[in-house]
């Protein structure tokens, strides 16, 4: 039960962190464009894109999104592995601490 909970927590945390990173990168791309010129910007190894194009009637067309999902998937997997490792290390250290406290008669 605990191992499945660790896996679920790691996957959920990795998904949330990946979404936050993607949104933050898109916001940086949006605010790094000049207002007057057409722009086509890509970030995070080409996975996220933001482009603006001035229309004939004077309005600006904006396109933003995921162009190549592979770097985002790699980020998700790396984060899931890291979060799993962190949780397993924490649990092992907690058990070790409890065992040391029991040896000293403090627990």
C-alpha positions as CSV (number, residue, x, y, z in Angstrom):
1,X,0.0,0.0,0.0
2,X,2.8,2.4,0.9
3,X,4.7,1.8,-2.3
4,X,1.7,2.4,-4.5
5,X,1.0,5.6,-2.5
6,X,4.6,6.7,-3.1
7,X,4.2,6.1,-6.9
8,X,0.9,7.9,-7.1
9,X,2.3,10.9,-5.1
10,X,5.4,11.0,-7.3
11,X,3.4,10.9,-10.6
12,X,0.9,13.5,-9.4
13,X,3.7,15.8,-8.2
14,X,5.7,15.3,-11.4
15,X,2.6,16.2,-13.5
16,X,1.9,19.3,-11.4
17,X,5.5,20.5,-11.6
18,X,5.6,19.8,-15.4
19,X,2.5,21.8,-15.9
20,X,3.8,24.7,-13.8
21,X,7.1,24.7,-15.7
22,X,5.3,24.7,-19.0
23,X,3.0,27.5,-18.0
24,X,5.9,29.6,-16.7
25,X,7.9,29.1,-19.8
26,X,5.0,30.1,-22.0
27,X,4.5,33.3,-19.9
28,X,8.2,34.1,-20.3
29,X,7.8,33.6,-24.1
30,X,4.7,35.8,-24.2
31,X,6.3,38.7,-22.3
32,X,9.6,38.5,-24.2
33,X,8.1,39.4,-27.5
34,X,8.1,42.9,-28.9
35,X,4.6,44.4,-29.4
36,X,5.2,45.8,-32.9
37,X,7.0,43.0,-34.8
38,X,5.9,39.5,-35.9
39,X,7.5,37.0,-33.6
40,X,8.0,33.2,-33.6
41,X,9.7,32.1,-30.3
42,X,10.5,28.6,-29.1
43,X,11.8,27.4,-25.7
44,X,12.6,24.3,-23.7
45,X,14.4,22.5,-26.5
46,X,11.7,23.5,-29.0
47,X,8.9,21.9,-27.1
48,X,6.9,25.1,-26.4
49,X,6.1,27.8,-29.0
50,X,4.6,31.3,-29.0
51,X,4.1,33.3,-32.2
52,X,2.4,36.6,-33.0
53,X,1.5,37.8,-36.5
54,X,-0.1,41.1,-37.4
55,X,-3.2,40.6,-39.5
56,X,-4.3,42.8,-42.5
57,X,-6.9,44.6,-40.4
58,X,-4.4,45.7,-37.8
59,X,-5.2,43.0,-35.2
60,X,-2.6,40.6,-33.8
61,X,-3.1,36.8,-34.1
62,X,-1.5,34.8,-31.3
63,X,-0.6,31.1,-31.3
64,X,0.8,29.3,-28.3
65,X,1.2,25.7,-27.4
66,X,3.2,22.5,-27.4
67,X,5.2,21.9,-30.6
68,X,7.2,18.9,-29.6
69,X,6.1,17.0,-26.5
70,X,9.2,14.8,-26.1
71,X,11.2,17.3,-23.8
72,X,8.1,17.7,-21.6
73,X,7.7,13.9,-21.3
74,X,11.4,13.6,-20.4
75,X,11.0,16.3,-17.8
76,X,7.9,14.5,-16.4
77,X,9.8,11.1,-16.1
78,X,12.9,12.7,-14.5
79,X,10.7,14.5,-12.0
80,X,8.7,11.4,-11.2
81,X,12.0,9.4,-10.6
82,X,13.5,12.2,-8.5
83,X,10.3,12.5,-6.4
84,X,10.1,8.7,-5.9
85,X,13.8,8.6,-4.8
86,X,13.3,11.5,-2.4
87,X,10.2,9.9,-0.8
88,X,12.0,6.5,-0.5
89,X,15.0,8.1,1.1
90,X,12.9,10.0,3.5
91,X,11.1,6.9,4.6
92,X,14.3,4.9,5.0
93,X,15.8,7.7,7.1
94,X,12.7,7.9,9.2
95,X,12.8,4.1,9.9
96,X,16.5,4.4,10.7
97,X,15.9,7.2,13.1
98,X,13.1,5.3,14.8
99,X,15.4,2.2,15.2
100,X,18.1,4.4,16.7
101,X,15.7,5.9,19.2
102,X,14.5,2.5,20.2
103,X,18.1,1.3,20.7
104,X,18.7,4.2,23.1
105,X,15.4,3.6,24.9
106,X,14.0,7.0,24.0
107,X,11.0,5.9,21.9
